[in-house]
């Protein structure tokens, strides 16, 4: 089986741009990672006539996906202090 690696770059408007590392002339785009896998397999099958190729996604370390961006932007939740009920001091005097 032949292995094809695709670099994944998130684009504006929710798309992912995929560039084949083995052959930089091959590229495609997709809205989701599921669709990206489908599009990459279809591209390899059409161009190279290879059925059942192994597709591997490589995400460069400087790429920040939308999920990571949302997590970093989210403010940490404040932990509310629980107040313990004060005991009646009437009986201690």
Biopython code that builds the backbone (N, CA, C, O; Angstrom):
import numpy as np
from Bio.PDB.StructureBuilder import StructureBuilder

atoms = [
    (1, "UNK", "N", (0.840, -1.183, 0.000)),
    (1, "UNK", "CA", (0.000, 0.000, 0.000)),
    (1, "UNK", "C", (0.880, 1.240, 0.000)),
    (1, "UNK", "O", (1.944, 1.278, 0.617)),
    (2, "UNK", "N", (0.419, 2.210, -0.685)),
    (2, "UNK", "CA", (1.155, 3.465, -0.817)),
    (2, "UNK", "C", (0.651, 4.465, 0.228)),
    (2, "UNK", "O", (-0.544, 4.533, 0.513)),
    (3, "UNK", "N", (1.575, 5.228, 0.785)),
    (3, "UNK", "CA", (1.259, 6.218, 1.813)),
    (3, "UNK", "C", (1.330, 7.620, 1.218)),
    (3, "UNK", "O", (2.307, 7.974, 0.558)),
    (4, "UNK", "N", (0.289, 8.414, 1.453)),
    (4, "UNK", "CA", (0.261, 9.805, 1.017)),
    (4, "UNK", "C", (0.024, 10.675, 2.237)),
    (4, "UNK", "O", (-0.911, 10.446, 3.003)),
    (5, "UNK", "N", (0.880, 11.675, 2.412)),
    (5, "UNK", "CA", (0.747, 12.604, 3.538)),
    (5, "UNK", "C", (0.225, 13.935, 3.031)),
    (5, "UNK", "O", (0.687, 14.453, 2.014)),
    (6, "UNK", "N", (-0.739, 14.478, 3.749)),
    (6, "UNK", "CA", (-1.321, 15.769, 3.411)),
    (6, "UNK", "C", (-1.154, 16.718, 4.587)),
    (6, "UNK", "O", (-1.510, 16.385, 5.717)),
    (7, "UNK", "N", (-0.605, 17.914, 4.315)),
    (7, "UNK", "CA", (-0.537, 18.965, 5.329)),
    (7, "UNK", "C", (-1.899, 19.650, 5.370)),
    (7, "UNK", "O", (-2.474, 19.967, 4.328)),
    (8, "UNK", "N", (-2.402, 19.872, 6.556)),
    (8, "UNK", "CA", (-3.731, 20.471, 6.740)),
    (8, "UNK", "C", (-3.565, 21.883, 7.288)),
    (8, "UNK", "O", (-2.946, 22.099, 8.330)),
    (9, "UNK", "N", (-4.133, 22.831, 6.563)),
    (9, "UNK", "CA", (-4.107, 24.235, 6.968)),
    (9, "UNK", "C", (-5.544, 24.745, 7.052)),
    (9, "UNK", "O", (-6.275, 24.666, 6.065)),
    (10, "UNK", "N", (-5.963, 25.263, 8.200)),
    (10, "UNK", "CA", (-7.328, 25.813, 8.282)),
    (10, "UNK", "C", (-7.395, 27.132, 7.520)),
    (10, "UNK", "O", (-6.496, 27.967, 7.621)),
    (11, "UNK", "N", (-8.458, 27.306, 6.765)),
    (11, "UNK", "CA", (-8.682, 28.522, 5.985)),
    (11, "UNK", "C", (-9.826, 29.306, 6.612)),
    (11, "UNK", "O", (-10.493, 28.840, 7.535)),
    (12, "UNK", "N", (-10.033, 30.494, 6.094)),
    (12, "UNK", "CA", (-11.165, 31.307, 6.533)),
    (12, "UNK", "C", (-12.472, 30.633, 6.136)),
    (12, "UNK", "O", (-12.485, 29.772, 5.255)),
    (13, "UNK", "N", (-13.533, 31.006, 6.757)),
    (13, "UNK", "CA", (-14.877, 30.522, 6.468)),
    (13, "UNK", "C", (-15.051, 29.030, 6.739)),
    (13, "UNK", "O", (-15.933, 28.400, 6.155)),
    (14, "UNK", "N", (-14.230, 28.457, 7.610)),
    (14, "UNK", "CA", (-14.434, 27.080, 8.041)),
    (14, "UNK", "C", (-13.882, 25.993, 7.146)),
    (14, "UNK", "O", (-14.137, 24.816, 7.403)),
    (15, "UNK", "N", (-13.144, 26.325, 6.117)),
    (15, "UNK", "CA", (-12.575, 25.306, 5.238)),
    (15, "UNK", "C", (-11.178, 24.907, 5.699)),
    (15, "UNK", "O", (-10.500, 25.656, 6.402)),
    (16, "UNK", "N", (-10.764, 23.712, 5.289)),
    (16, "UNK", "CA", (-9.394, 23.236, 5.504)),
    (16, "UNK", "C", (-8.751, 23.087, 4.136)),
    (16, "UNK", "O", (-9.352, 22.525, 3.221)),
    (17, "UNK", "N", (-7.533, 23.589, 3.993)),
    (17, "UNK", "CA", (-6.775, 23.440, 2.753)),
    (17, "UNK", "C", (-5.804, 22.284, 2.961)),
    (17, "UNK", "O", (-5.048, 22.275, 3.932)),
    (18, "UNK", "N", (-5.821, 21.306, 2.050)),
    (18, "UNK", "CA", (-4.954, 20.136, 2.149)),
    (18, "UNK", "C", (-3.965, 20.141, 0.996)),
    (18, "UNK", "O", (-4.356, 20.234, -0.168)),
    (19, "UNK", "N", (-2.685, 20.042, 1.323)),
    (19, "UNK", "CA", (-1.630, 19.989, 0.320)),
    (19, "UNK", "C", (-0.854, 18.692, 0.493)),
    (19, "UNK", "O", (-0.395, 18.374, 1.590)),
    (20, "UNK", "N", (-0.710, 17.947, -0.593)),
    (20, "UNK", "CA", (0.001, 16.673, -0.520)),
    (20, "UNK", "C", (1.490, 16.930, -0.352)),
    (20, "UNK", "O", (2.083, 17.657, -1.149)),
    (21, "UNK", "N", (2.095, 16.355, 0.659)),
    (21, "UNK", "CA", (3.523, 16.528, 0.909)),
    (21, "UNK", "C", (4.328, 15.724, -0.116)),
    (21, "UNK", "O", (5.402, 16.158, -0.532)),
    (22, "UNK", "N", (3.825, 14.568, -0.522)),
    (22, "UNK", "CA", (4.513, 13.734, -1.509)),
    (22, "UNK", "C", (4.581, 14.422, -2.870)),
    (22, "UNK", "O", (5.590, 14.318, -3.567)),
    (23, "UNK", "N", (3.529, 15.114, -3.246)),
    (23, "UNK", "CA", (3.441, 15.781, -4.537)),
    (23, "UNK", "C", (2.729, 17.119, -4.336)),
    (23, "UNK", "O", (1.498, 17.158, -4.313)),
    (24, "UNK", "N", (3.484, 18.224, -4.189)),
    (24, "UNK", "CA", (2.874, 19.534, -3.906)),
    (24, "UNK", "C", (1.903, 20.030, -4.976)),
    (24, "UNK", "O", (1.181, 21.001, -4.748)),
    (25, "UNK", "N", (1.875, 19.384, -6.133)),
    (25, "UNK", "CA", (0.919, 19.777, -7.170)),
    (25, "UNK", "C", (-0.496, 19.328, -6.814)),
    (25, "UNK", "O", (-1.468, 19.828, -7.380)),
    (26, "UNK", "N", (-0.614, 18.387, -5.879)),
    (26, "UNK", "CA", (-1.928, 17.884, -5.462)),
    (26, "UNK", "C", (-2.414, 18.672, -4.252)),
    (26, "UNK", "O", (-1.720, 18.771, -3.240)),
    (27, "UNK", "N", (-3.604, 19.224, -4.370)),
    (27, "UNK", "CA", (-4.202, 19.921, -3.231)),
    (27, "UNK", "C", (-5.710, 19.888, -3.381)),
    (27, "UNK", "O", (-6.237, 19.707, -4.479)),
    (28, "UNK", "N", (-6.387, 20.062, -2.278)),
    (28, "UNK", "CA", (-7.846, 20.083, -2.256)),
    (28, "UNK", "C", (-8.284, 20.843, -1.017)),
    (28, "UNK", "O", (-7.449, 21.280, -0.225)),
    (29, "UNK", "N", (-9.573, 21.001, -0.848)),
    (29, "UNK", "CA", (-10.095, 21.646, 0.350)),
    (29, "UNK", "C", (-11.354, 20.926, 0.806)),
    (29, "UNK", "O", (-12.003, 20.223, 0.032)),
    (30, "UNK", "N", (-11.682, 21.115, 2.076)),
    (30, "UNK", "CA", (-12.850, 20.450, 2.648)),
    (30, "UNK", "C", (-13.349, 21.263, 3.833)),
    (30, "UNK", "O", (-12.619, 22.074, 4.403)),
    (31, "UNK", "N", (-14.612, 21.030, 4.193)),
    (31, "UNK", "CA", (-15.202, 21.736, 5.341)),
    (31, "UNK", "C", (-14.915, 21.039, 6.665)),
    (31, "UNK", "O", (-14.754, 21.711, 7.684)),
    (32, "UNK", "N", (-14.849, 19.719, 6.677)),
    (32, "UNK", "CA", (-14.619, 18.974, 7.916)),
    (32, "UNK", "C", (-13.474, 17.994, 7.703)),
    (32, "UNK", "O", (-13.014, 17.792, 6.580)),
    (33, "UNK", "N", (-13.023, 17.392, 8.792)),
    (33, "UNK", "CA", (-11.939, 16.418, 8.672)),
    (33, "UNK", "C", (-12.432, 15.136, 8.003)),
    (33, "UNK", "O", (-11.661, 14.470, 7.312)),
    (34, "UNK", "N", (-13.697, 14.781, 8.195)),
    (34, "UNK", "CA", (-14.263, 13.623, 7.501)),
    (34, "UNK", "C", (-14.264, 13.854, 5.995)),
    (34, "UNK", "O", (-13.870, 12.987, 5.215)),
    (35, "UNK", "N", (-14.713, 15.033, 5.608)),
    (35, "UNK", "CA", (-14.731, 15.367, 4.193)),
    (35, "UNK", "C", (-13.305, 15.471, 3.650)),
    (35, "UNK", "O", (-13.057, 15.123, 2.496)),
    (36, "UNK", "N", (-12.372, 15.944, 4.470)),
    (36, "UNK", "CA", (-10.973, 16.046, 4.042)),
    (36, "UNK", "C", (-10.411, 14.669, 3.705)),
    (36, "UNK", "O", (-9.703, 14.513, 2.710)),
    (37, "UNK", "N", (-10.722, 13.679, 4.523)),
    (37, "UNK", "CA", (-10.256, 12.321, 4.255)),
    (37, "UNK", "C", (-10.848, 11.800, 2.957)),
    (37, "UNK", "O", (-10.144, 11.206, 2.140)),
    (38, "UNK", "N", (-12.138, 12.023, 2.768)),
    (38, "UNK", "CA", (-12.807, 11.595, 1.542)),
    (38, "UNK", "C", (-12.188, 12.275, 0.317)),
    (38, "UNK", "O", (-11.902, 11.620, -0.685)),
    (39, "UNK", "N", (-11.984, 13.590, 0.407)),
    (39, "UNK", "CA", (-11.430, 14.337, -0.717)),
    (39, "UNK", "C", (-9.994, 13.913, -1.020)),
    (39, "UNK", "O", (-9.623, 13.804, -2.189)),
    (40, "UNK", "N", (-9.184, 13.672, 0.004)),
    (40, "UNK", "CA", (-7.799, 13.245, -0.211)),
    (40, "UNK", "C", (-7.754, 11.866, -0.869)),
    (40, "UNK", "O", (-6.990, 11.650, -1.809)),
    (41, "UNK", "N", (-8.564, 10.941, -0.380)),
    (41, "UNK", "CA", (-8.612, 9.603, -1.002)),
    (41, "UNK", "C", (-9.073, 9.684, -2.450)),
    (41, "UNK", "O", (-8.497, 9.040, -3.327)),
    (42, "UNK", "N", (-10.105, 10.469, -2.698)),
    (42, "UNK", "CA", (-10.622, 10.613, -4.056)),
    (42, "UNK", "C", (-9.563, 11.220, -4.973)),
    (42, "UNK", "O", (-9.410, 10.776, -6.111)),
    (43, "UNK", "N", (-8.844, 12.207, -4.507)),
    (43, "UNK", "CA", (-7.789, 12.852, -5.287)),
    (43, "UNK", "C", (-6.692, 11.861, -5.665)),
    (43, "UNK", "O", (-6.252, 11.822, -6.814)),
    (44, "UNK", "N", (-6.254, 11.065, -4.699)),
    (44, "UNK", "CA", (-5.201, 10.070, -4.956)),
    (44, "UNK", "C", (-5.694, 9.008, -5.929)),
    (44, "UNK", "O", (-4.955, 8.598, -6.824)),
    (45, "UNK", "N", (-6.923, 8.562, -5.763)),
    (45, "UNK", "CA", (-7.472, 7.533, -6.666)),
    (45, "UNK", "C", (-7.593, 8.050, -8.092)),
    (45, "UNK", "O", (-7.304, 7.321, -9.040)),
    (46, "UNK", "N", (-8.015, 9.296, -8.254)),
    (46, "UNK", "CA", (-8.204, 9.847, -9.597)),
    (46, "UNK", "C", (-6.864, 10.124, -10.288)),
    (46, "UNK", "O", (-6.677, 9.768, -11.451)),
    (47, "UNK", "N", (-5.945, 10.753, -9.576)),
    (47, "UNK", "CA", (-4.682, 11.164, -10.192)),
    (47, "UNK", "C", (-3.729, 9.991, -10.383)),
    (47, "UNK", "O", (-3.143, 9.838, -11.455)),
    (48, "UNK", "N", (-3.568, 9.162, -9.354)),
    (48, "UNK", "CA", (-2.580, 8.080, -9.415)),
    (48, "UNK", "C", (-3.184, 6.709, -9.687)),
    (48, "UNK", "O", (-2.450, 5.740, -9.877)),
    (49, "UNK", "N", (-4.504, 6.614, -9.710)),
    (49, "UNK", "CA", (-5.190, 5.337, -9.918)),
    (49, "UNK", "C", (-4.746, 4.300, -8.886)),
    (49, "UNK", "O", (-4.486, 3.141, -9.208)),
    (50, "UNK", "N", (-4.670, 4.758, -7.638)),
    (50, "UNK", "CA", (-4.275, 3.891, -6.525)),
    (50, "UNK", "C", (-5.493, 3.696, -5.632)),
    (50, "UNK", "O", (-6.006, 4.658, -5.060)),
    (51, "UNK", "N", (-5.951, 2.468, -5.513)),
    (51, "UNK", "CA", (-7.084, 2.152, -4.641)),
    (51, "UNK", "C", (-6.550, 1.718, -3.276)),
    (51, "UNK", "O", (-5.559, 0.993, -3.194)),
    (52, "UNK", "N", (-7.200, 2.155, -2.226)),
    (52, "UNK", "CA", (-6.822, 1.726, -0.880)),
    (52, "UNK", "C", (-5.528, 2.340, -0.374)),
    (52, "UNK", "O", (-4.833, 1.717, 0.428)),
    (53, "UNK", "N", (-5.184, 3.544, -0.818)),
    (53, "UNK", "CA", (-3.978, 4.209, -0.341)),
    (53, "UNK", "C", (-4.156, 4.631, 1.116)),
    (53, "UNK", "O", (-5.270, 4.901, 1.565)),
    (54, "UNK", "N", (-3.065, 4.682, 1.829)),
    (54, "UNK", "CA", (-3.089, 5.150, 3.215)),
    (54, "UNK", "C", (-2.925, 6.664, 3.183)),
    (54, "UNK", "O", (-1.974, 7.190, 2.605)),
    (55, "UNK", "N", (-3.867, 7.350, 3.812)),
    (55, "UNK", "CA", (-3.844, 8.808, 3.861)),
    (55, "UNK", "C", (-3.495, 9.226, 5.281)),
    (55, "UNK", "O", (-4.119, 8.777, 6.242)),
    (56, "UNK", "N", (-2.504, 10.080, 5.403)),
    (56, "UNK", "CA", (-2.067, 10.565, 6.711)),
    (56, "UNK", "C", (-2.125, 12.087, 6.702)),
    (56, "UNK", "O", (-1.619, 12.727, 5.780)),
    (57, "UNK", "N", (-2.737, 12.660, 7.725)),
    (57, "UNK", "CA", (-2.808, 14.108, 7.837)),
    (57, "UNK", "C", (-1.698, 14.592, 8.751)),
    (57, "UNK", "O", (-1.454, 14.021, 9.814)),
    (58, "UNK", "N", (-1.029, 15.653, 8.324)),
    (58, "UNK", "CA", (0.026, 16.279, 9.110)),
    (58, "UNK", "C", (-0.409, 17.703, 9.381)),
    (58, "UNK", "O", (-0.665, 18.473, 8.456)),
    (59, "UNK", "N", (-0.490, 18.046, 10.641)),
    (59, "UNK", "CA", (-0.878, 19.401, 11.014)),
    (59, "UNK", "C", (0.367, 20.093, 11.568)),
    (59, "UNK", "O", (0.873, 19.705, 12.622)),
    (60, "UNK", "N", (0.866, 21.119, 10.864)),
    (60, "UNK", "CA", (2.072, 21.812, 11.313)),
    (60, "UNK", "C", (1.895, 22.386, 12.715)),
    (60, "UNK", "O", (0.783, 22.751, 13.095)),
    (61, "UNK", "N", (2.980, 22.469, 13.489)),
    (61, "UNK", "CA", (2.860, 22.925, 14.879)),
    (61, "UNK", "C", (2.407, 24.371, 15.024)),
    (61, "UNK", "O", (1.859, 24.733, 16.066)),
    (62, "UNK", "N", (2.617, 25.205, 14.016)),
    (62, "UNK", "CA", (2.216, 26.599, 14.137)),
    (62, "UNK", "C", (0.756, 26.830, 13.763)),
    (62, "UNK", "O", (0.261, 27.951, 13.882)),
    (63, "UNK", "N", (0.066, 25.799, 13.317)),
    (63, "UNK", "CA", (-1.340, 25.918, 12.939)),
    (63, "UNK", "C", (-2.211, 25.775, 14.184)),
    (63, "UNK", "O", (-2.047, 24.843, 14.971)),
    (64, "UNK", "N", (-3.127, 26.703, 14.343)),
    (64, "UNK", "CA", (-4.069, 26.664, 15.459)),
    (64, "UNK", "C", (-5.452, 26.419, 14.875)),
    (64, "UNK", "O", (-5.949, 27.219, 14.083)),
    (65, "UNK", "N", (-6.064, 25.324, 15.264)),
    (65, "UNK", "CA", (-7.387, 24.988, 14.770)),
    (65, "UNK", "C", (-8.430, 25.826, 15.512)),
    (65, "UNK", "O", (-8.144, 26.382, 16.573)),
    (66, "UNK", "N", (-9.627, 25.912, 14.956)),
    (66, "UNK", "CA", (-10.670, 26.754, 15.535)),
    (66, "UNK", "C", (-11.037, 26.319, 16.954)),
    (66, "UNK", "O", (-11.334, 27.160, 17.802)),
    (67, "UNK", "N", (-11.016, 25.005, 17.216)),
    (67, "UNK", "CA", (-11.315, 24.517, 18.562)),
    (67, "UNK", "C", (-10.294, 25.057, 19.562)),
    (67, "UNK", "O", (-10.667, 25.506, 20.646)),
    (68, "UNK", "N", (-9.008, 25.017, 19.204)),
    (68, "UNK", "CA", (-7.966, 25.526, 20.092)),
    (68, "UNK", "C", (-8.108, 27.035, 20.299)),
    (68, "UNK", "O", (-7.897, 27.539, 21.402)),
    (69, "UNK", "N", (-8.463, 27.740, 19.246)),
    (69, "UNK", "CA", (-8.652, 29.181, 19.336)),
    (69, "UNK", "C", (-9.786, 29.510, 20.293)),
    (69, "UNK", "O", (-9.678, 30.441, 21.091)),
    (70, "UNK", "N", (-10.886, 28.743, 20.216)),
    (70, "UNK", "CA", (-12.016, 28.977, 21.128)),
    (70, "UNK", "C", (-11.629, 28.662, 22.566)),
    (70, "UNK", "O", (-12.022, 29.382, 23.485)),
    (71, "UNK", "N", (-10.865, 27.595, 22.770)),
    (71, "UNK", "CA", (-10.460, 27.214, 24.127)),
    (71, "UNK", "C", (-9.567, 28.281, 24.747)),
    (71, "UNK", "O", (-9.694, 28.587, 25.933)),
    (72, "UNK", "N", (-8.663, 28.846, 23.951)),
    (72, "UNK", "CA", (-7.766, 29.884, 24.472)),
    (72, "UNK", "C", (-8.512, 31.176, 24.763)),
    (72, "UNK", "O", (-8.153, 31.908, 25.685)),
    (73, "UNK", "N", (-9.543, 31.460, 23.985)),
    (73, "UNK", "CA", (-10.305, 32.696, 24.163)),
    (73, "UNK", "C", (-11.267, 32.618, 25.340)),
    (73, "UNK", "O", (-11.652, 33.639, 25.911)),
    (74, "UNK", "N", (-11.648, 31.408, 25.691)),
    (74, "UNK", "CA", (-12.605, 31.237, 26.778)),
    (74, "UNK", "C", (-11.971, 31.649, 28.101)),
    (74, "UNK", "O", (-10.848, 31.257, 28.419)),
    (75, "UNK", "N", (-12.702, 32.434, 28.851)),
    (75, "UNK", "CA", (-12.222, 32.868, 30.158)),
    (75, "UNK", "C", (-12.378, 31.724, 31.142)),
    (75, "UNK", "O", (-13.379, 31.009, 31.109)),
    (76, "UNK", "N", (-11.406, 31.546, 32.010)),
    (76, "UNK", "CA", (-11.567, 30.478, 33.004)),
    (76, "UNK", "C", (-12.733, 30.795, 33.937)),
    (76, "UNK", "O", (-12.954, 31.941, 34.329)),
    (77, "UNK", "N", (-13.446, 29.775, 34.267)),
    (77, "UNK", "CA", (-14.597, 29.956, 35.155)),
    (77, "UNK", "C", (-14.116, 30.261, 36.560)),
    (77, "UNK", "O", (-13.143, 29.690, 37.051)),
    (78, "UNK", "N", (-14.826, 31.175, 37.186)),
    (78, "UNK", "CA", (-14.500, 31.498, 38.569)),
    (78, "UNK", "C", (-15.108, 30.442, 39.473)),
    (78, "UNK", "O", (-16.253, 30.026, 39.292)),
    (79, "UNK", "N", (-14.338, 30.028, 40.429)),
    (79, "UNK", "CA", (-14.823, 29.039, 41.382)),
    (79, "UNK", "C", (-15.497, 29.796, 42.511)),
    (79, "UNK", "O", (-14.878, 30.617, 43.189)),
    (80, "UNK", "N", (-16.757, 29.509, 42.699)),
    (80, "UNK", "CA", (-17.504, 30.177, 43.757)),
    (80, "UNK", "C", (-17.198, 29.497, 45.082)),
    (80, "UNK", "O", (-17.233, 28.273, 45.205)),
    (81, "UNK", "N", (-16.899, 30.327, 46.064)),
    (81, "UNK", "CA", (-16.630, 29.800, 47.392)),
    (81, "UNK", "C", (-17.955, 29.399, 48.042)),
    (81, "UNK", "O", (-18.927, 30.154, 48.034)),
    (82, "UNK", "N", (-17.961, 28.238, 48.581)),
    (82, "UNK", "CA", (-19.171, 27.772, 49.265)),
    (82, "UNK", "C", (-19.120, 28.239, 50.716)),
    (82, "UNK", "O", (-18.135, 28.037, 51.425)),
    (83, "UNK", "N", (-20.192, 28.856, 51.121)),
    (83, "UNK", "CA", (-20.263, 29.320, 52.503)),
    (83, "UNK", "C", (-20.863, 28.218, 53.360)),
    (83, "UNK", "O", (-21.929, 27.676, 53.071)),
    (84, "UNK", "N", (-20.147, 27.915, 54.409)),
    (84, "UNK", "CA", (-20.665, 26.930, 55.350)),
    (84, "UNK", "C", (-21.642, 27.648, 56.272)),
    (84, "UNK", "O", (-21.400, 28.779, 56.692)),
    (85, "UNK", "N", (-22.715, 26.998, 56.572)),
    (85, "UNK", "CA", (-23.682, 27.648, 57.474)),
    (85, "UNK", "C", (-23.040, 27.877, 58.836)),
    (85, "UNK", "O", (-22.409, 26.990, 59.412)),
    (86, "UNK", "N", (-23.221, 29.079, 59.321)),
    (86, "UNK", "CA", (-22.645, 29.405, 60.620)),
    (86, "UNK", "C", (-23.456, 28.714, 61.720)),
    (86, "UNK", "O", (-24.687, 28.707, 61.715)),
    (87, "UNK", "N", (-22.740, 28.161, 62.620)),
    (87, "UNK", "CA", (-23.405, 27.476, 63.735)),
    (87, "UNK", "C", (-23.948, 28.506, 64.728)),
    (87, "UNK", "O", (-23.358, 29.561, 64.958)),
    (88, "UNK", "N", (-25.048, 28.167, 65.280)),
    (88, "UNK", "CA", (-25.660, 29.058, 66.265)),
    (88, "UNK", "C", (-24.777, 29.113, 67.501)),
    (88, "UNK", "O", (-24.448, 28.091, 68.104)),
    (89, "UNK", "N", (-24.407, 30.324, 67.856)),
    (89, "UNK", "CA", (-23.536, 30.481, 69.020)),
    (89, "UNK", "C", (-24.331, 30.759, 70.283)),
    (89, "UNK", "O", (-23.727, 31.056, 71.313)),
    (90, "UNK", "N", (-25.643, 30.678, 70.256)),
    (90, "UNK", "CA", (-26.484, 31.008, 71.394)),
    (90, "UNK", "C", (-26.225, 30.095, 72.581)),
    (90, "UNK", "O", (-26.265, 30.553, 73.723)),
    (91, "UNK", "N", (-25.964, 28.840, 72.347)),
    (91, "UNK", "CA", (-25.809, 27.888, 73.439)),
    (91, "UNK", "C", (-24.434, 27.928, 74.065)),
    (91, "UNK", "O", (-24.238, 27.261, 75.081)),
    (92, "UNK", "N", (-23.474, 28.652, 73.542)),
    (92, "UNK", "CA", (-22.114, 28.630, 74.049)),
    (92, "UNK", "C", (-21.835, 29.742, 75.055)),
    (92, "UNK", "O", (-20.755, 29.754, 75.645)),
    (93, "UNK", "N", (-22.717, 30.636, 75.268)),
    (93, "UNK", "CA", (-22.438, 31.752, 76.172)),
    (93, "UNK", "C", (-22.736, 31.431, 77.534)),
    (93, "UNK", "O", (-22.555, 32.267, 78.419)),
]
sb = StructureBuilder()
sb.init_structure("model")
sb.init_model(0)
sb.init_chain("A")
sb.init_seg("    ")
for serial, (resi, resn, name, xyz) in enumerate(atoms, 1):
    if name == "N":
        sb.init_residue(resn, " ", resi, " ")
    sb.init_atom(name, np.array(xyz, "f"), 0.0, 1.0, " ", f" {name:<3s}", serial, name[0])
structure = sb.get_structure()
